[in-house]
Amino acid sequence: MMKNIMIFEVGNDPNIKIFCAHMIILNYRSPYLRRILSTNKKKNDETLVHIKLSNISPEIFSVILRYIYGGKLSLEEYDNSDIIKILIVANELSLQELFPYLETFLIERKADWMEQNFDSIYRTKKLLVSLIQNKGTQASEVQVWEHTIKWGISQNPKLPSNIENYSKDDFNALKNTLQQCIPLIRFYNLTSKEFSEKVLPYKKVFPKELYKSLIKDFLNNDRKPIEQVEKMEPCVTDEIIETNLKKY
């Protein structure tokens, strides 16, 4: 086996392909692969054992590998679903330069498609947070909330289909999933009817102080109609969210 070469076995039967790549390039581009490299070196000659990536399709990994070597990626030649797959792999491999590029492309140029196919991106919390924060989105605030709840539920497949059957543990599971997203949503831009029908059923997933503040606002008889209220900012800063997401 050649020195300083990493062997990847990518995909699942019957669609498995073998890829070779240079250690020094992988080490530079991907912190995730850098960690794998450091734990899979043989002590005698520094030759690397092959790595299995069964959760990634060979076609998408080929795209990623070309980016790792060339540093460029033209997204115009890929359909929307493939771009989502590339983004998911970029996130898994910690490709810190590629992920923001894909994220921006999707938000700025594929916003309508993303709103119609929200389930396709449920695996990427970073992208969900960016969508919530994006002031240019065509989605209303109640649609953003509905998308967020739908995403949170998809992360907890054992939750009952009817919220009326949720136990305390069920609400806690959903609360833990959504804890980084809820403070970003501009609930103050909802109508009282939207808040009552769409948000109140999930009151147990809210931080206590935020929920008390929202209730106080929506019970205010002098509350201005939604069309007269300037779009309000989320309750937390980008810096706080970025800090929280480092664990993801």
C-alpha positions as CSV (number, residue, x, y, z in Angstrom):
1,M,0.0,0.0,0.0
2,M,1.2,3.5,-0.9
3,K,2.2,5.9,1.8
4,N,0.3,9.0,2.5
5,I,-2.7,7.8,0.6
6,M,-6.1,7.3,2.1
7,I,-8.5,4.7,0.8
8,F,-12.3,5.4,1.0
9,E,-14.9,2.7,0.6
10,V,-18.1,4.7,-0.1
11,G,-21.7,3.6,-0.2
12,N,-23.6,0.5,0.4
13,D,-24.1,-2.7,-1.6
14,P,-24.6,-2.9,-4.5
15,N,-23.4,0.7,-5.0
16,I,-20.0,0.8,-3.4
17,K,-17.0,2.6,-4.9
18,I,-13.4,2.9,-3.9
19,F,-11.7,6.4,-3.9
20,C,-8.1,7.3,-3.2
21,A,-6.9,10.7,-1.9
22,H,-3.7,12.3,-0.6
23,M,-3.4,12.6,3.1
24,I,-2.0,16.1,3.0
25,I,-4.9,17.5,1.0
26,L,-7.5,15.9,3.2
27,N,-5.8,17.0,6.3
28,Y,-5.9,20.6,5.1
29,R,-9.5,20.7,3.9
30,S,-11.5,18.8,6.4
31,P,-11.2,18.8,10.2
32,Y,-13.4,15.7,10.3
33,L,-11.1,13.8,8.0
34,R,-8.1,15.2,9.9
35,R,-9.4,13.5,13.0
36,I,-9.9,10.2,11.1
37,L,-6.4,10.4,9.7
38,S,-4.9,11.0,13.2
39,T,-6.6,7.9,14.6
40,N,-6.0,5.5,11.7
41,K,-2.3,5.8,11.1
42,K,-0.2,2.7,11.5
43,K,2.7,3.3,13.8
44,N,5.3,1.5,11.7
45,D,5.2,3.2,8.3
46,E,2.4,5.8,8.6
47,T,0.4,4.0,5.9
48,L,-3.4,4.6,6.3
49,V,-6.0,2.0,6.4
50,H,-9.1,2.3,4.3
51,I,-12.1,4.2,5.7
52,K,-15.7,3.2,5.2
53,L,-18.3,5.9,4.6
54,S,-21.5,3.8,4.1
55,N,-23.8,6.7,4.8
56,I,-22.6,8.7,1.8
57,S,-23.4,8.0,-1.9
58,P,-20.4,7.5,-4.2
59,E,-21.8,10.1,-6.6
60,I,-22.0,12.8,-3.9
61,F,-18.6,11.9,-2.5
62,S,-17.1,12.2,-5.9
63,V,-18.4,15.8,-6.1
64,I,-17.0,16.5,-2.6
65,L,-13.6,15.0,-3.5
66,R,-13.3,17.2,-6.6
67,Y,-14.0,20.2,-4.4
68,I,-11.5,19.1,-1.8
69,Y,-8.8,19.0,-4.6
70,G,-9.8,21.9,-6.7
71,G,-11.5,24.3,-4.2
72,K,-14.3,25.1,-6.7
73,L,-17.8,23.8,-7.2
74,S,-20.3,25.0,-9.8
75,L,-23.8,24.3,-8.5
76,E,-25.6,25.1,-11.7
77,E,-25.1,21.6,-13.1
78,Y,-26.8,19.9,-10.1
79,D,-30.5,19.6,-9.3
80,N,-31.9,20.9,-6.0
81,S,-32.0,17.5,-4.2
82,D,-28.3,16.8,-5.1
83,I,-27.3,20.2,-3.7
84,I,-29.1,19.3,-0.4
85,K,-27.2,16.0,-0.4
86,I,-23.9,17.8,-1.0
87,L,-24.7,20.2,1.8
88,I,-25.4,17.4,4.2
89,V,-22.1,15.7,3.4
90,A,-20.2,19.0,3.6
91,N,-21.6,19.4,7.1
92,E,-20.7,15.9,8.1
93,L,-17.2,16.3,6.9
94,S,-16.8,19.8,8.5
95,L,-15.9,21.5,5.2
96,Q,-16.0,24.9,6.7
97,E,-15.7,26.9,3.5
98,L,-18.1,24.8,1.4
99,F,-21.0,24.7,3.8
100,P,-21.6,28.5,3.9
101,Y,-21.3,28.7,0.1
102,L,-24.0,26.0,-0.4
103,E,-26.1,27.6,2.4
104,T,-26.1,31.0,0.8
105,F,-26.8,29.6,-2.7
106,L,-29.9,27.7,-1.4
107,I,-31.2,30.6,0.6
108,E,-30.7,33.3,-2.0
109,R,-31.5,31.3,-5.2
110,K,-33.7,28.4,-4.2
111,A,-35.8,29.9,-1.4
112,D,-39.2,29.0,-3.0
113,W,-38.1,25.4,-3.6
114,M,-36.8,25.0,-0.1
115,E,-40.1,26.3,1.4
116,Q,-42.0,23.7,-0.7
117,N,-39.6,20.9,0.2
118,F,-38.7,21.7,3.7
119,D,-38.5,18.0,4.7
120,S,-35.5,17.6,2.4
121,I,-33.3,19.6,4.7
122,Y,-34.4,18.2,8.1
123,R,-31.0,16.8,8.8
124,T,-29.2,20.1,8.7
125,K,-29.8,22.2,11.8
126,K,-27.4,24.9,10.7
127,L,-29.4,25.4,7.5
128,L,-32.7,25.5,9.4
129,V,-31.3,28.2,11.7
130,S,-30.1,30.2,8.7
131,L,-33.6,29.9,7.1
132,I,-35.2,31.2,10.3
133,Q,-32.7,34.1,10.5
134,N,-33.0,35.0,6.8
135,K,-34.9,38.3,6.5
136,G,-35.4,37.9,2.8
137,T,-37.4,34.7,3.0
138,Q,-40.9,34.8,1.3
139,A,-42.3,32.6,4.1
140,S,-44.5,34.3,6.7
141,E,-43.5,34.0,10.3
142,V,-46.3,31.5,11.0
143,Q,-45.0,29.4,8.1
144,V,-41.5,29.5,9.6
145,W,-42.9,28.4,12.9
146,E,-44.8,25.5,11.2
147,H,-41.7,24.4,9.3
148,T,-39.7,24.5,12.5
149,I,-42.2,22.4,14.5
150,K,-42.4,20.0,11.6
151,W,-38.6,19.7,11.6
152,G,-38.5,19.1,15.3
153,I,-41.1,16.4,15.2
154,S,-39.2,14.7,12.4
155,Q,-36.2,14.4,14.7
156,N,-38.3,12.6,17.2
157,P,-40.1,9.9,15.2
158,K,-41.5,8.2,18.4
159,L,-43.7,11.2,19.2
160,P,-47.4,10.6,19.1
161,S,-49.1,11.9,15.9
162,N,-51.6,13.9,18.0
163,I,-50.1,16.6,20.3
164,E,-53.0,16.0,22.8
165,N,-51.3,12.6,23.5
166,Y,-47.9,14.1,24.3
167,S,-46.5,13.1,27.7
168,K,-44.2,15.3,29.7
169,D,-41.2,13.4,28.3
170,D,-42.5,13.9,24.8
171,F,-42.6,17.7,25.2
172,N,-39.2,17.7,26.8
173,A,-37.8,15.8,23.9
174,L,-39.2,18.3,21.4
175,K,-38.1,21.2,23.6
176,N,-34.5,19.9,23.7
177,T,-34.5,19.6,19.9
178,L,-35.9,23.1,19.3
179,Q,-34.0,25.0,22.0
180,Q,-31.6,26.7,19.5
181,C,-34.4,27.5,17.0
182,I,-37.2,28.9,19.1
183,P,-35.5,32.1,20.3
184,L,-34.8,33.1,16.7
185,I,-38.4,33.1,15.6
186,R,-40.1,36.5,15.5
187,F,-43.3,35.5,17.3
188,Y,-44.2,39.1,17.9
189,N,-45.0,39.3,14.2
190,L,-47.8,36.8,14.4
191,T,-51.4,37.7,14.7
192,S,-53.2,36.8,17.9
193,K,-55.2,34.2,16.0
194,E,-52.0,32.6,14.6
195,F,-50.4,32.6,18.1
196,S,-53.4,31.1,19.7
197,E,-54.0,28.3,17.1
198,K,-50.4,27.5,16.1
199,V,-48.2,28.4,19.0
200,L,-50.1,27.9,22.2
201,P,-50.5,24.1,21.8
202,Y,-46.7,23.9,22.0
203,K,-46.3,26.2,25.0
204,K,-44.5,23.5,27.0
205,V,-41.5,23.6,24.6
206,F,-40.8,27.3,25.2
207,P,-38.3,28.8,27.6
208,K,-40.4,30.0,30.6
209,E,-39.4,33.7,30.4
210,L,-39.9,33.9,26.6
211,Y,-43.4,32.3,26.9
212,K,-44.4,34.7,29.7
213,S,-43.2,37.7,27.6
214,L,-45.2,36.5,24.6
215,I,-48.3,35.9,26.6
216,K,-48.0,39.4,28.1
217,D,-47.7,40.9,24.6
218,F,-50.6,39.0,23.1
219,L,-52.9,39.8,26.0
220,N,-52.1,43.5,25.6
221,N,-55.4,45.2,24.4
222,D,-53.3,48.0,22.8
223,R,-51.3,45.7,20.7
224,K,-51.0,47.1,17.1
225,P,-52.3,45.1,14.2
226,I,-49.6,43.1,12.4
227,E,-49.6,45.3,9.3
228,Q,-48.6,48.3,11.4
229,V,-45.8,46.6,13.3
230,E,-42.3,46.7,11.9
231,K,-40.6,43.3,11.6
232,M,-39.0,42.6,15.0
233,E,-35.6,41.0,15.5
234,P,-35.1,37.6,17.1
235,C,-34.4,37.4,20.8
236,V,-30.8,36.3,20.6
237,T,-27.7,37.3,18.6
238,D,-25.8,35.4,15.9
239,E,-22.9,35.0,18.2
240,I,-24.9,33.1,20.8
241,I,-26.4,30.8,18.2
242,E,-23.0,30.1,16.6
243,T,-21.6,29.3,20.0
244,N,-24.4,26.8,20.6
245,L,-24.1,25.2,17.2
246,K,-20.4,24.3,17.7
247,K,-21.5,21.1,19.4
248,Y,-23.5,20.1,16.3
